[in-house]
Amino acid sequence: MPGRSVRRTSYPRWKHVQSLAIQSGGLAITGRWRHTSPMRDSSVVTNPASSTAGAPGYDYFDLSASLRVSDRFELRGGVNNLTDKAPPIIGGTAGVTNNGVYYVVGRTLFLAFKARL
C-alpha cells in the first residue's frame, strides 16, 4: 500500500517468564524459565506464499542465589542464559536476529555484595 511501511521484523505472538524460588533461612535460590513462541518470517506480510523460514519457539534458563550473611550483609549471584544458547537465525540469513526478542549476549554471570550501614 502506498504511504504505508511494512514492518521488516517478526515478533512472537507471546512471551512468558516463569520463576520458582526456594528459601530456607538466609539462603534463597531462584530458577527462571523464559519462553518465546514460534513465529513466521515477516516476509509473509507482503508475500503469503513466502517460504522463508520463521523462528522456532525458544527457551532460556537462568539461575540465581542470595545468601544473607548477617543482618547487615548479603551476597547475591547468578547466571543468565545458563545453557549459553545462541539466538536463532532469522529469515535463513546467518548473523541476522532480532535483538528485541532474543537474548543475544550469551551466558552472563553476575555477583553483588550488599552492606547496610
C-alpha angles and dihedrals in degrees: 000000000000115000094017124104121217117226105243096198128075121228129196121253088232145355129197139190122204123188134189121192129188121193131186121169109314095343123091125178122190130190120193130194119197117193130187119193121236117266141194121242115267090239087080087075093067097027116029089189092058114138095197107131119246125209127279124234109282135209133194126186126205131186129195139167139190130199123197102213094183139334089285105036133060131174121203133181144150153150127256117203091017094191093046091236114185119223117260124262108257120218092000092285116125114234094024120113139138109260091194093060107032133052100245099174097077123218114353129188127204135188129182137178121202125197125184114208 
